[in-house]
């Protein structure tokens, strides 16, 4: 039998939605198979992430259209960037680092102390 992960305690929150909001949420639930509570928790998590990414500031109204357009532009720019080559150390390939960039010898761990 698999061990179940302990679930986070959920705190109840009562919200009132407009008829349009309720219908839209119901439509998403019907399409995705998710329930209302799950979708609201996902939306709240997204809001919390947004505020954290903006230094604790909330800018209203939220402009998802601009955010998606900016993400689309960024992805288009990244699409045209050269792909980094994977180094195969077993084949004797060397990592070429810019001057001033170093790494610890293999016998050391990340703390600079000898492993062991």
C-alpha positions as CSV (number, residue, x, y, z in Angstrom):
1,X,0.0,0.0,0.0
2,X,1.3,3.4,-0.9
3,X,1.8,6.1,1.8
4,X,-0.5,9.0,1.2
5,X,0.9,12.5,1.2
6,X,-0.4,14.5,4.2
7,X,-2.9,17.0,2.8
8,X,-2.6,20.7,3.6
9,X,-5.3,22.0,5.8
10,X,-7.9,23.9,3.8
11,X,-9.6,27.0,5.3
12,X,-13.2,27.7,4.1
13,X,-13.9,31.0,2.4
14,X,-17.3,32.1,1.2
15,X,-17.4,34.1,-2.0
16,X,-20.1,35.7,-4.0
17,X,-19.9,35.6,-7.8
18,X,-21.9,37.4,-10.4
19,X,-24.2,35.2,-12.5
20,X,-21.7,35.6,-15.4
21,X,-18.7,34.6,-13.2
22,X,-20.6,31.6,-11.8
23,X,-21.7,30.4,-15.3
24,X,-18.1,30.9,-16.6
25,X,-16.7,28.9,-13.7
26,X,-19.3,26.2,-14.3
27,X,-18.5,26.0,-18.0
28,X,-14.8,25.6,-17.2
29,X,-15.6,22.8,-14.7
30,X,-17.7,21.0,-17.2
31,X,-15.0,21.3,-19.9
32,X,-12.1,20.3,-17.6
33,X,-13.7,18.0,-15.1
34,X,-12.3,20.0,-12.2
35,X,-14.5,21.3,-9.4
36,X,-15.2,24.9,-8.5
37,X,-13.2,24.8,-5.3
38,X,-10.1,23.5,-7.1
39,X,-10.3,26.2,-9.8
40,X,-10.7,28.9,-7.3
41,X,-7.7,27.6,-5.3
42,X,-5.6,27.6,-8.6
43,X,-6.8,31.2,-9.3
44,X,-5.8,32.3,-5.8
45,X,-2.4,30.6,-6.1
46,X,-1.9,32.5,-9.4
47,X,-2.8,35.8,-7.8
48,X,-0.4,35.1,-4.9
49,X,2.4,34.3,-7.4
50,X,1.6,37.5,-9.4
51,X,1.8,39.7,-6.2
52,X,5.1,38.0,-5.1
53,X,6.6,38.5,-8.6
54,X,5.7,42.2,-8.4
55,X,7.5,42.8,-5.1
56,X,4.3,42.4,-3.0
57,X,2.3,44.9,-5.1
58,X,-1.0,44.2,-6.7
59,X,-1.7,46.2,-9.9
60,X,-5.4,46.3,-10.7
61,X,-7.1,45.6,-13.0
62,X,-5.1,42.5,-13.9
63,X,-4.2,42.6,-17.5
64,X,-3.9,39.0,-18.8
65,X,-4.1,40.1,-22.4
66,X,-0.9,42.1,-22.1
67,X,0.8,39.4,-20.0
68,X,0.1,36.7,-22.6
69,X,1.2,39.0,-25.4
70,X,4.5,39.7,-23.6
71,X,5.0,36.0,-22.9
72,X,4.3,35.2,-26.6
73,X,6.9,37.8,-27.7
74,X,9.5,36.4,-25.2
75,X,8.9,32.9,-26.4
76,X,9.3,34.0,-30.1
77,X,12.6,35.7,-29.2
78,X,13.8,32.6,-27.4
79,X,12.8,30.4,-30.3
80,X,15.4,32.2,-32.4
81,X,18.2,31.9,-29.9
82,X,21.0,29.3,-30.5
83,X,20.5,26.0,-28.6
84,X,23.2,25.3,-26.1
85,X,25.2,22.2,-26.7
86,X,25.2,19.4,-24.2
87,X,28.7,18.5,-23.0
88,X,29.6,14.8,-23.1
89,X,32.4,14.6,-20.5
90,X,32.7,10.8,-21.1
91,X,33.7,11.6,-24.6
92,X,36.5,14.0,-23.4
93,X,34.6,17.2,-24.3
94,X,35.7,20.2,-22.2
95,X,33.5,22.9,-20.8
96,X,34.7,26.3,-22.0
97,X,33.9,29.0,-19.4
98,X,34.3,32.7,-19.7
99,X,37.3,34.2,-17.9
100,X,36.7,34.6,-14.2
101,X,34.2,31.7,-14.0
102,X,35.5,28.7,-12.0
103,X,34.1,25.5,-10.5
104,X,35.2,23.4,-7.5
105,X,37.4,20.4,-8.3
106,X,35.4,17.1,-8.4
107,X,36.9,16.1,-5.0
108,X,35.2,19.0,-3.3
109,X,31.5,19.5,-2.5
110,X,29.6,22.8,-2.9
111,X,30.8,24.1,0.4
112,X,34.5,24.0,-0.6
113,X,35.2,21.2,1.9
114,X,36.7,18.0,0.9
115,X,34.0,15.4,0.3
116,X,34.1,12.3,2.5
